[in-house]
Amino acid sequence: MKRVALTVMLGLLASAHAQKVQVPVPIGVALAQTSNTALLGQEQVIGAKLAEKHINAHGGINGTPIKLVFQDAAGDENSAINAFQNLITKANVVAIVGPTLSQQAFAADPIAERAKVPVVGPSNTAKGIPQIGDYIARVSAPVAVVAPNAIKQALKIDPKIKKVAVLYAQNDAFSTSETGTFQDAAKAQGLNVATVQKFQTTDTDFTTQVTAVLNSGADLVIISGLAADGGNLVKQLRQLGYKGLIVGGNGLNTSNIFPVCQQYCDGVIIAQAYSPAQPSAANQLFVKEYRAQYKKDPPQFAAQAYAGVQVVADALRALDHQKKLSQWNLDDLRTALNKQILAGKYNTPLGEVRFDKEGEVLQKDFYVAQIKMQDAKNGSFVYLK
């Protein structure tokens, strides 16, 4: 009897270990659908769904459809960890696109790394993300590459700028990484950092920080935060009398801040890793599909999430040519997929991207945009030369 029970148990373990890949092929998407971070995550969900629709409309993975499995990663570490665990152990996904914030990536990515599940970060730009492990890559260019362009553009607009006030969300890993880059870039341009002010992403009253900015005599303000707090900070700076230029970091890079800072958003300068005008065929098709559905140009967060899903699908297609996906067992496919992601070259809405051996994205084209508000709620990102 014991021998029979042992045989059954070993059989179950073997079948669990040799689990086949499901059809449609499940790709996990762990993004912020709730919390303040949803101001960014909503755009990412739209981008990911457009990629799924486009890929399946064009034959999927050589005839096999993909299916995005969404988990709400919200804006905190525990939600991201739970989302990753559910996608890996319950949904049996082949890879994960997510999470939204770098802070979450530092907490959740190690879980995927231990399970040997490839992760493509769509918006994790803090220093050190690809170094979390062998299975971690990102399509979002690091802040050190993107952010300094905004300061250079501000100096083009107003060459008389001498003093800078820097404000950042100290409870957010990305913002603390980004502010370091901004401060270094400002000093490299010969600017004097007159004051550095901290806040929390949950703050709504910024009187103390704004007073310090006004007292410093700064003629440029640089903000690293997220959409809700960053938008409120911009609004209060203007309401309390700050007249100079404002540079916003990547966390403010969404039209969802327009209802937050309203007419006071006007003139904010934000560096971009994406432009709707990027001339590649892949991008022009993406822009056309996005405009048809949403009647406006796609934002960076949507384009990067689209690119993340596309990278996984393109890599799966290459593997399917070697051996049909239905014949792989899941663990082996995840390992092979990770290698293929790093080896490939991808024509995405961001332009051509590929990865170095650590999973860092290699991207050529970067931009700077300035917010122009038509009224209290409606505005657009105008790309600067």
N, C-alpha and C positions, 0 to 999 in steps of 0.2 A: 504493500500500500504506500509506504514511504517513498519507494522507488518511483512509483507512478506519479505521486504528487511532485517529486523532484523533477521528473521528466517534463511534466506539464509546466512547472514554474520556469524551467530553463527554456522551454519552447516559447513561453510568453515573453521572457526577457529577450530572446533572440529576435522574435517578431517585432518587439518594441524597438530594438536596436536597429533592425533592418527596415525601418519604416520607409515606405515609398513616398514619392512626392505626389501631393494631391493635384487634381485637375478640377477647375482652373487653378493655375499655379498661384499660391497665396504669397503676397508681398505685404509685410507689415508696415503700417503707417502710424507712428506715435507722435501726435502733434497736439498743441494746445487748442482745444475746442471750447474750454471754459476758463474762467479766471481773467484777470487783466491781460494776461499774455495772449488770450484769444484774439485780441486786436491784430496780432501778427499771425497767429495760427489759422484763423479763418481764411486768410489769403493763401496760406500754404495748402490747406485742404482743397481749395478751388484748383490750384495748380496741379496737385496730385491727381484729382479726379479727371481733369482735362487730359493728362498724360494717359491715364488708364483708358479713357474713351478713345483717344487717338490710336493707341497701340492696338487695342482690340479691333478697332475698325479697319486696321491695316494688317490683319492676320495674326495678331498676338505674337506668340513665340513660335514661328514657323507653323501656324495653324492651331496651336494650343493657346486658349485665352489666359490672361492673367486676372487675378481678383485682388484688389486692395482690401486689406483687413484693417479697419480703423480702430484705434484705441485712443481715448482722450488722455493725453499726458498732462493736461492743465498747465500750471505755471510753476509747480513745486517739484522737488526731487522725488518724494515718495510716490506721487502720481506717475511720474516718468518710469520709476522702477517697476511699479505694478503693471503699467502698460507693456513694458518690455517683457516682463515675466509671462504675462498672458499670451503675448504674441509668440513667444518662443515655445512655451510648454503646452498651451491649449490650442492655439491656432496653427501651430507647426509651420510657421512662415519660413521662406527660404532666405529672406533678408529683411532688414528694417530700415525705413527712411524716417529719420527723426533723431532726437526730439527737437523742440523749438529753441530752447535756450541752452547756452553753453553750460550754465550752472547745473542744468538737468543732465547734460551729457556726461559731465564728470561723475555723476552718481549712477546713471543707468547704463552707460556704455560698457563699464566693466562686467556687467551681467551678461551682455551679448558676447563679450570677449571670452569669458569663461565657458560659455555654451558653444563657442565657435560659430556664431551667427554673424554674417557681414552686416555692418551698419554704414549707411551713407547719410551723413549729417547735412541737412539742407540749409541750416542757418546758424551753425555753431562756429563762430569766428574767433573765439578766444584763443590765446596762445596755448599750445599743448594738447589740443584735441586729438590730432592724428596719433600722437605719442601715447595715448591711453592703451593702445594695443594693436596687434597685427590685423585684427578684423575691423578696425575703425578707419573710415575714410570720410572726406567731406567734399561737397561741391561748392561750399561757401568759402570764398577767398578769405584768408586771415585778415584780421583787422589791421595788422601792421602794414599790409600791402594797400588796403583800400583807404583807410582813414586820413592819411596825410594829404591826399588830393583835395580834400575839402578846405584845409587851411591854405593851401596854395591858391585855390580859387578865391577865397575871401581876400587874400592879399592882392589878387588881380583886380578885384572890385574896389578895394580901398587900400592903396599902397601905404597910407599914413598910419595904419594900425601898428601900435607899439606894445600895448598892454593887453594881456589875456586873462580872463577869469574862467576857471575850469570847475565844472560841477559834475559829480558822478554818484550813481547809486551804489553805496558801499556794500549792500547785501546781495549784489548780483555779480557773479563771476565774470560774465562778459563785460559788464560796465567797468569793473575795476581793471580788467585787461585793456579795454579800449582807452580808458583815460590815460593809462601809462603811455600808450602809443601817441595819443594826442599831445600830451605834455612834452614828450621827446621831440615830436615833429614841430611844435611851436618854438621850442628852444633852438632847434636846428635852423629855423627860419629867422633867428635873431630876435625873437619876441620875448618879452618879460612876462613870466607867469606871476601875476599880481596877487591872486588869491586862488586857493583850492577849497571848494566847499563840498561836503558830503551830504547825502540824503538817503532815504529808503524808498524802494519802489512802491511802498504802501502809503507814502506821505501824500498829503493834499494841500498843506499850507507851507509855502516856501518863503515866507516873509523874512526869516533870519538870513537865509542864503542870498536872497535878492538884495537885502540891505548891505550885506558884505560886498556884493558885486558893485553896487552903486558907489559905495565908499572907496572902493579900490581904484576907481577911475578907469576901469577897463574899457577898451573900444572894440573888443571881440569877446563873445561868450561861447564856450564850447560845452555841450551837454552830452553826457553818456548816461542814458537811462532807458526805460521802456516807454511804450506809447502813452499810457495813461499819465504816469508821473512826469515824463518828459514834456508832454503837451501842456499839462497844468503849469509846469515851471516856465515854459515859453510865455504862456498867457500872463502869469504874474509878473514876469520881468517887464513885459510891455506895459501892463497896467500900472506898475509902480514907477515907470518913467525911463527905463533903459532904452536908448535910441540906436545903439550900434548894431553891427552884424551878429547873427547867431549861427553857429555851426551845430547841427544835431548829429548824433552818432547813429549807428545802424538800427538801434532799437526804436528810433523815431521815424524810420524809413517806411512809412505806410500812410496811405490816404485816410486810414482810420483815426489818425490824430486830428484830422480837420474838425470833426465835431467837438474835440477836446479844447484845442486852442483857438478854434474859430478864426475870425479875421486876423488875430494876432499870430497865426502860423505864417502869414505872408512874409516872404524874404528869407526864411530859414534855408540854410545851405546844407545839403547832405550828399556825401560821396556814395557812389553806386557801383555795384558789381554787375549791373544789368541795364540795358537800354532797349526800349521797344524799337529803336531805330537800328539796332545791330543788324547788319545786312544779310546774315546767313539765311539760307532757305528754311532751315529748321526754325529759326526765330520768326521769320515772316509768316510762316504757317501757324505757329503758336499765337502770334499777335492777332492774326485773322480770326482764329477760333475763339480767342478770348473776347475780342471786340464784338463778335457776332452774338455771344451769350451775355456779356456784361456791359456793352455799350461804352466802354472806356479802355484805355491802354492798360496792359498788365503791369503790376508792380514787381519789384525784385523778389519778394518773398514767394510769390506765385511761380515766377520763372525758375527759381532755385529748387522748389519742391518738384516741379515738372521735370527738371533736369535730373534730380535724384531718382525718381521713378524710372526715367528713361535709361539712365546708366545701368540700373539693375536689369531692366528688360533687354537691353542690347547685349549685356554680358550673358544673360540666360540664352539668348538666341545663338551666340557663338558656341556655348556648351552643347546646345541641342543639336547643332551640326555634327558634333563629335559623337554624341550618343543621345537618343531621344530622352527628354526629361522624365517621361513616365518609367524609364528603366533604371533611373538613379535611385539609390536610397538617400534619404534626406540628409543625413550627416555628411556623406560623401559629396553631395551636391553643394551644400553650404560651404564646404572647404574649397571645392573647385571654383565655385562662384566668386569667392573672395579673391582668389588668385586672378581670375579672369577680369574682375572689376579693375584691379590695379594694373593689369596688362593692356587694357583697351584704350581706344581713342574715340571720343564721342562728339558728334555734331549736335549740340544742344541749343536751346534758346539763348544761353550765355555765350555762344560761340563754341569754338572747339575747346574741349577740356580733356585732360588726362590726369594721371596721378603719379606722384613720385613713389618710391618704394615704401614710404611710411603711410601713404594714403592722403598726403597733402595734395590739394587740387592745384593744377598748373593751368592758368587761364591768362589770356592775353589782354583782353579789353576791359578798361575801367572808365568810369564817367563821374561827373558831378552834376547834380540837379538843384534847382532852387524852387521852393514852393511859391506858387502864385495863387492867391485866393480871389475868386470872383465875388463871393459874398461870405456870409458867416459860416456856411456849411460846405460850399462847393469850391474846390480848387484843383490844381494839377501840379505835377512835377515838370518843370521846364528845364530841359537839358542844356547846360552851358558849354560853350566852346572853350 
